[in-house]
Each structure stands twice: as structure tokens, then as C-alpha cells.
Amino acid sequence: MGRFARAGAMVGALVLTASLALTGCGGDQEKPTFVSGEQASGDPSSSVTPDPSISPSDAAPAAPTLTVSPADGAAGRPVSTEISARLPGGGTVSKVVLTNAKGAAVAGRMRRDGSSWVPSAPLKWGTKYTATVTGTGKDGATSQGTSTFTTMAKPKSMIGSGLYLFDGKTYGVAMPVVAEFSPGIPKKDRAAVQKRMFVQTDPPQPGAWHWVDNGTQAYYRAPKYWKTGTTISVRLALTGIPLSNGRYGNVDRSATAKIGRALEMTVDNATKRMTVSENGSVIRTLPVSLGKKSTPSSSGTMVVMEKKESTVFDTRDEPDPENQYVTKIDFAQRITWGGEFIHAAPWSEGVQGRRNVSHGCVNVSMAEGRWLFGRTLVGDPITVKGTERGLAPGNGWTAWNLSWSQFVAGSALPVPKGGQDAPF
């Protein structure tokens, strides 16, 4: 089994744009506006004489008052703040305009459920903003509310975050969206953080998030592998989001990537052969050698996480001297964090297809290793069956090693049947 450090280069697309946030409550209520008729002005000639034949109950109803959040005068708001409003008796927000102290408009859009308006980028630290919100009541009457608030100064204690996705790259059909956090996100904060992690697919496909137990990673996937040709757009809009441990999100990250052809690899320990299928048709079968009994390969569905045409496996930190070695490896494709790879192994070609002799890796010949390396993408799935050890959760991108019901059970927010639609 080969081992080397998790390369920082894998933390792809550590660039995100977006911002959202927590909203406050309350705020000054605006005076009712006139829906019909004329409003008296300071000019006596423009005054309206009440018609005594019209009773107060016959007069046009005043527009409902609208309460904006954050409240007017609020200070120290997170730069992830979203704008929301409440209309007594119900209604919907029809328009939000957010401007900075210079009067420049801030871009953003409403969540699909209408619960809040999300700025397209983090707000600035220590800056005053004015939100003007227009709402429509259930009776069709419109009202408007305004709130001026100030964001907090930049905090010192932040979490680290990463996004395993490179902007503009093409991935295999099993590529999960992988968000990483250091330190991990406490359970009590995961729902708020997850609400700020946006994924959109084209063509649209429902999906869900699943948190690894220690909160250091969260995966997003669909009920089935992504459709070929899908575009995935991701925003981890976490700048300034407050956590219960006193830390704040450090940065927004984003990426847009493509899903390529559907290539799948299946390895059966009983036959010691790998079957390679592309777009539903078998294109090759090849002999393999898996891990010997003392160092078995993991059974389960894994994902190609990185590819190295040439590298060095250095396992001198292994406690068992039998498993210590330094070896040059060609056509290596990582499938677990624990050091399992698909790679060329010319030293085991004589037993490939007949006997397991590896330290946990999937050994193939030099020729087959070169061929396979040239066909695969990061994100291609490989399923290994029939070995002595099951795949441990979190040992690699294990999102697809769970049934859909098991996967959605790891979400911090309720997931509708079939999956969660995009928030916008």
C-alpha cells in the first residue's frame, strides 16, 4: 500500500464567490401608505374633502406594514448577512435593493423559497448598508420598508475551508462536491453552514449534503451518478459566518466544472479481474492483483481522487518492517486516503489475475496501467468486491459507498424525497 502526504494541490478551486447570512429581527415599521385616493399635502388646494356618504369601513385598506431584517440601526452584523422581511398576515417580498454608504447597489438574488435575499459576494467588513424591501400582501397591497445597518469588524479567529473542485475542469460521473473544514464544524452549526453551501446543476438534478462524523468534510451528490455533460456550479458562501466556537468562516469559494463520459471500473476479487465500462458498454477486462491477506484491499465504491503519472511510494513510517519500502510507481491513481491506488506493478505481472500480493493497491500491468491512466478522469468510480476489509467511511471520497437513504441521513437539514433542489 503506497502512502504519501495529501497534496495541497488537491484542494481545488479554492476560489468561491458568494455570500449569504444570518438575519436579525425587528426594525422600525413604516407608516401605512395610500393604495388609492389622494394623500393630503401641505398645499390647501390639494386637500381632499371627505365624502360623508362613505363610511370608514368602505375606504380603501391601508397597505400592510413591512418589517425588514436586519433591523434599522443594527450594528456588528456578519458580512454573510441576508436580507429578509415580514408582512403581517403573510405575503411575499417582491424586490430588494441593497446599497452601500456611497449609494452603489449590491448584487444578489432571492432564495427560491422567498425566505431571504442573498448578496452575490460577501459584504465588506465594518461598512454601512441600506436595504429597501418591497413586499406584496395577500390582498395585493404593496408596502415598503427600509433598514440601515452596519457590518462587524473583521474577526481574528477563523476556520479554514477548502473545495475539492477545479474551475473549468472535467470530472467523472461519481465526482462528489467535497467541502473541507479545519477545524471541523460543530454539529450545532452544521445546519447554518449547510444553508450557505450552494450547488446548482445543469441539467437540473436533485442532490443532498452528507457530513462526515467529525465535521471536517461534507459531500454533495445526487441519488445516482451525475448525467454525462452536466455542469456543476458551487458556492461555499462562508465568509464571516459565525460559529458557536467563536470562529468565523474565512473565505468564499466557488467553482464551475463539467461531467464527462460515464466510465466505471469494477474489480471482483473472486476472478481477480477488472471490468471497464464506458457509457454502459464494456470496453476492456484486465487481470489484477489485490491486497494480500495481511494488507487487504478495501471493498466498496471509491472514486479516483488524483492521478500521478510517476511518483514514489515511501512507507518507511509503517510499524511492520515487511510493509516498509521506497518504490517508484508509474500510472498511480489514488482511491483512498489510507494509501490505496490503482497503479502499474510490473513486479506482479506474473500473478495478476491469479493471486493477491499487493499492500492493498489494485495492481495492473505496465501496459494496462498506461492504457487505464489515459482513459480515466478524477471522479471516475471504482467498485471493489469480495475482499476481507470493507471501505471505512471518510477513507477517501466515500459518498457513493452509501445507499441514498443512508446518505441523506447525514444531512444537517431536512431533505425532500428524491433530493434537494437548487436554492435559487
JOURKA-V725591 format. One line per field, one symbol per residue. phi: phi as a letter, one per 40 degrees, with the letter a starting at -180 (. if undefined). psi: psi as a letter, one per 40 degrees, with the letter a starting at -180 (. if undefined). burial: 1 if it has 16 or more other C-alpha atoms within 10 Angstrom, else 0. A space follows every 50 residues. Layout:
# JOURKA-V725591
phi=???
psi=???
burial=???
This chain:
# JOURKA-V725591
phi=.caaccccccccfcbbbiaaicbcbghccccdbccagbccbccdcccbcd cccbcdcccccccccbbcbccdgcbgcccccbbbabbdggibcbabbbbc ccgccbciaccdcgcabbdcadcccfbcbbbbbbbbcccgcbabbbabbb cccccccbccaabcaccgcbbccbcccbbbbacccddcbccccccbbbbb bbccbcaacbccdcgcabbbacdbddcdgcbbbbbbcbdgccbccgcbdc acbaabbbbcccbbbbbbccbfbbbbbbfgbcbabacbbcccdcbcccci cbbcbabbcaabcbbcccccdcbcabbcbbfcbcbacchcbcacbccbdc bcgbacbcchcccbccccccccccbcbdhccbbbbgccbcccdgchccdc cbccccccccccbdbcdghccccb
psi=hihiihhdddgiffhihiiaaiiaiaihhiiiihdiaihiaehdeeihhi heehideeihiiiiihhihiiheiifiieehihiihhheiaihdihhhia deehihiaiiideedihhieiiiiifihihhhhhihideeiiiiiihhih iiihidhiiiiihghhheihiieehihhhiihiihideedddddeehhhi ihihhiaiihhideeeihihiidiiiiheihhhhhggehehhieeeiiid iiiiihiihaighihhhhddefihhhihfehheiiiiihahiddgiihha hihhdihhdhahhhfeehdhddehihhhhifhhheideehihihgdeedd ehediheifeihhiiddddddddediihehihhhieiehihhhegagfde eiiddddeeeieiihiheihiie.
burial=11100000001111111111111100111000100000000000000000 00000000000011111111110110111111111110001110011111 00000101110000011111111111111111111110001111111111 11000001101111111001111111111110011000110111111111 10001111111100111111111011111111111111111110001111 11111111111111111110011111100000000111111100111111 11111110000111100000001100001111111111111111110110 01111111111111110111011001111111111110001001011111 100100111111101000111100
